[in-house]
Amino acid sequence: MPEPPRSRLRQLLDRPDAGPRVRKAVLSLLGTVIASIAVIGALLMWHLSRKARLIREQLKPPRASSLSDPDPHET
């Protein structure tokens, strides 16, 4: 049974100088993904804190209430 033809990627990876180049490309891509996740996380925290501040500013002040202490003799 004949062996299937090798893919272009397999041909490139079999070259001796391909290892460092592939490693560099993967690390670059991984760094970009991690930086993107960090930026999105920072923007999300900023947005949520800003939204919370805007909601708090629109709330009415709390009403004054007087809670009487329960009478210990009424049980």
C-alpha positions in Angstrom: 0.0 0.0 0.0 1.6 3.3 -1.0 2.2 6.0 1.6 0.0 9.1 1.2 1.7 12.2 -0.1 3.3 14.3 2.6 1.6 17.6 3.3 3.3 20.9 2.8 3.5 21.5 6.5 5.2 18.1 7.1 7.7 18.9 4.3 8.5 22.3 5.9 8.9 20.7 9.4 11.3 18.1 8.1 13.8 20.8 7.2 16.7 21.2 9.7 16.3 25.0 10.0 12.5 24.8 10.5 12.5 24.0 14.3 13.7 27.4 15.5 11.5 29.3 13.0 8.4 27.3 14.0 9.3 27.8 17.7 9.7 31.5 17.2 6.4 31.8 15.4 4.5 29.8 18.0 6.0 31.9 20.9 5.1 35.1 19.0 1.5 33.9 18.5 1.2 32.8 22.1 2.5 36.1 23.3 0.0 38.0 21.2 -2.8 35.9 22.5 -1.8 36.4 26.1 -1.4 40.2 25.6 -4.8 40.3 23.9 -6.5 38.5 26.8 -4.8 40.8 29.3 -6.0 43.9 27.4 -9.5 42.6 27.1 -9.5 41.8 30.8 -8.3 45.3 31.8 -10.9 46.9 29.5 -13.6 44.7 31.0 -12.7 45.7 34.6 -12.6 49.3 33.6 -16.0 49.1 32.0 -17.6 47.4 34.9 -16.2 49.8 37.5 -17.3 52.8 35.4 -20.8 51.3 34.9 -21.1 50.6 38.7 -20.0 54.2 39.4 -22.6 55.6 37.0 -25.3 53.5 38.6 -24.3 54.5 42.1 -24.4 58.2 41.1 -28.0 57.8 39.9 -29.3 56.2 43.0 -31.3 58.2 45.5 -29.7 58.6 48.9 -30.8 56.0 51.5 -33.9 56.8 53.5 -33.5 57.4 57.2 -35.1 54.6 59.2 -35.3 54.0 62.8 -35.4 50.4 63.9 -36.6 50.1 67.5 -35.0 47.5 69.6 -37.3 44.6 70.3 -38.6 44.5 73.9 -36.8 41.6 75.6 -39.9 41.0 77.9 -42.3 40.4 75.0 -41.7 36.8 74.0 
